[in-house]
Amino acid sequence: MKPSGDICIDASGNGHEASLEPGRREGLHRVEGLFGSALSLSGRHLLRVPARPDFRGRQQLSFSAWVKPASFERYNEIFRKEDGEQRVLFSFQENGTVLSLGLNVGGYVECDAKMDPLDVLDGQWHHCAATFDGGGCGCIWMVAPSANSSAPAPSPLAARRPGASVPSTAASVSRAHWMTCAFTLQALTKADVLSLYRSGQVGLERFARDQEERLSGIYVSGTSLAETLAGSRAKLLEQRRSADLKTVAAVVARAKQRHPQDYGDFIRLTRH
């Protein structure tokens, strides 16, 4: 889905536009993304696709999304279509420790790929994807790819009861930037996922250049996370430079790479 104002336009031309749920606009705004503007979701937002799509009888399904999470709660959904056990979801769960593909394959099941939330809480864009090929194999990839898991026995996908008119949800998450959420009624191969990841390389390189420019002259590589952050802050004050959010994110991302253990300990202590 491509973003446009408060509506995410369906790039396939099938008319599955996602619109913002009334009363959930506070804290939502546009930011620079990999392929244009992105939605910044800093509260409990919900984007709906009314009564569509219909997954009944489908043998294959895939999801792909570019995400830049700032924090995790227990459930952080990229996509969800709810109808009891006829559910389809692609979601970060359990405070970002699991990336899950949920669907009905002879009964509702979730294919969970374990992950470390610290790997994606670094102010950078990350690619995640999941696919089900109808043959008992559900695969999940993070940062194309880093994890996979398997689903149970083969069965056609079911997402809603016949005659029901149940909306699907795109991006009902807390504190995250979401760029693109796409799905297809076909199975993706590892090569397909890698190709989708590579499609964002131009944008990633642009963000990397911007990060280097922001760090120039102000980043101080100390012997600890605290020393690095304190030294960088002192340089900012010395040069009378603004500590805008992008600059802070660049410093934190670089400091995390330099001091991963300190960063992890700090996040775990302050998460709640």
Backbone hydrogen bonds, N-H to C=O, Kabsch-Sander energy under -0.5 kcal/mol:
donor,donor_aa,acceptor,acceptor_aa,energy
2,K,9,I,-3.0
4,S,7,I,-2.7
7,I,4,S,-2.2
8,C,18,A,-3.0
9,I,2,K,-2.9
9,I,7,I,-0.7
11,A,9,I,-0.8
13,G,10,D,-1.4
17,E,15,G,-0.9
18,A,8,C,-2.5
19,S,17,E,-0.5
19,S,48,R,-2.6
20,L,6,D,-0.8
21,E,46,L,-3.3
24,R,21,E,-1.7
28,L,25,R,-2.1
29,H,40,S,-1.4
31,V,38,A,-2.7
33,G,36,G,-3.4
38,A,31,V,-3.3
39,L,178,W,-1.4
40,S,29,H,-3.5
41,L,39,L,-0.7
41,L,176,A,-3.1
42,S,27,G,-0.9
42,S,40,S,-0.8
45,H,43,G,-1.1
45,H,173,V,-1.0
47,L,170,A,-0.9
48,R,19,S,-3.2
48,R,46,L,-0.5
49,V,168,S,-2.7
52,R,49,V,-1.2
55,F,53,P,-0.6
57,G,157,L,-1.3
58,R,55,F,-2.1
58,R,157,L,-0.6
61,L,132,F,-2.3
62,S,184,T,-2.4
63,F,130,A,-3.0
64,S,182,A,-2.6
65,A,128,C,-2.6
66,W,180,T,-1.8
67,V,126,H,-3.1
68,K,177,H,-2.3
70,A,175,R,-2.3
71,S,175,R,-1.1
76,N,92,F,-2.9
77,E,172,S,-1.2
78,I,90,F,-2.1
79,F,90,F,-2.0
80,R,169,T,-2.6
81,K,88,V,-3.0
82,E,167,P,-0.8
83,D,84,G,-0.6
86,Q,83,D,-2.0
87,R,85,E,-1.1
88,V,81,K,-2.1
89,L,102,G,-2.5
90,F,79,F,-2.5
91,S,100,S,-2.3
92,F,76,N,-2.5
93,Q,98,V,-2.9
94,E,74,R,-1.7
95,N,73,E,-0.8
97,T,93,Q,-1.0
97,T,94,E,-1.0
98,V,93,Q,-1.6
99,L,113,A,-2.5
100,S,91,S,-3.3
100,S,98,V,-0.5
101,L,111,C,-2.2
102,G,89,L,-2.6
102,G,100,S,-0.5
103,L,109,V,-2.3
104,N,158,A,-0.5
105,V,103,L,-0.8
105,V,107,G,-2.2
109,V,103,L,-2.6
111,C,101,L,-3.5
112,D,110,E,-0.7
113,A,99,L,-2.4
114,K,112,D,-0.6
115,M,97,T,-2.3
119,D,116,D,-2.2
120,V,117,P,-1.4
121,L,117,P,-1.1
122,D,120,V,-1.0
123,G,69,P,-0.5
126,H,67,V,-2.9
128,C,65,A,-2.7
129,A,141,W,-2.4
130,A,63,F,-2.0
131,T,139,C,-2.6
132,F,61,L,-2.9
133,D,137,C,-1.3
138,G,136,G,-0.5
139,C,131,T,-2.5
139,C,137,C,-0.5
141,W,129,A,-3.7
143,V,127,H,-4.2
144,A,127,H,-0.7
157,L,58,R,-4.6
158,A,104,N,-0.5
164,A,161,R,-2.2
168,S,49,V,-2.1
168,S,52,R,-0.7
169,T,80,R,-3.8
170,A,47,L,-3.2
171,A,78,I,-2.8
171,A,169,T,-0.5
172,S,77,E,-1.7
173,V,171,A,-0.5
176,A,41,L,-2.8
177,H,68,K,-1.7
178,W,39,L,-2.2
178,W,176,A,-0.5
179,M,66,W,-2.1
180,T,66,W,-0.6
182,A,64,S,-3.2
184,T,62,S,-2.0
186,Q,184,T,-0.6
193,V,189,T,-2.2
194,L,190,K,-2.5
195,S,191,A,-2.1
196,L,192,D,-2.3
197,Y,193,V,-2.4
198,R,194,L,-2.5
199,S,195,S,-1.3
200,G,197,Y,-1.6
201,Q,198,R,-1.7
204,L,200,G,-2.5
205,E,201,Q,-2.8
206,R,202,V,-1.9
207,F,203,G,-2.3
208,A,204,L,-2.2
209,R,205,E,-2.3
210,D,206,R,-2.0
211,Q,207,F,-2.3
212,E,208,A,-2.2
213,E,209,R,-2.1
214,R,210,D,-2.0
215,L,211,Q,-1.9
216,S,212,E,-1.4
218,I,215,L,-1.9
219,Y,215,L,-2.2
221,S,219,Y,-0.5
222,G,220,V,-1.2
228,T,224,S,-2.3
229,L,225,L,-2.6
230,A,226,A,-2.5
231,G,227,E,-2.5
232,S,228,T,-2.2
233,R,229,L,-2.2
234,A,230,A,-2.1
235,K,231,G,-1.8
236,L,232,S,-2.1
237,L,233,R,-2.3
238,E,234,A,-2.5
239,Q,235,K,-2.2
240,R,237,L,-0.8
241,R,236,L,-2.3
244,D,242,S,-1.4
248,V,244,D,-2.5
249,A,245,L,-2.6
250,A,246,K,-2.0
251,V,247,T,-2.3
252,V,248,V,-2.7
253,A,249,A,-2.6
254,R,250,A,-2.1
255,A,251,V,-2.6
256,K,252,V,-2.4
257,Q,253,A,-1.6
258,R,254,R,-1.9
259,H,255,A,-2.6
263,Y,259,H,-2.5
264,G,260,P,-2.6
265,D,261,Q,-2.5
266,F,262,D,-2.4
267,I,263,Y,-2.6
268,R,264,G,-2.4
269,L,265,D,-1.9
270,T,266,F,-1.7
271,R,267,I,-1.3
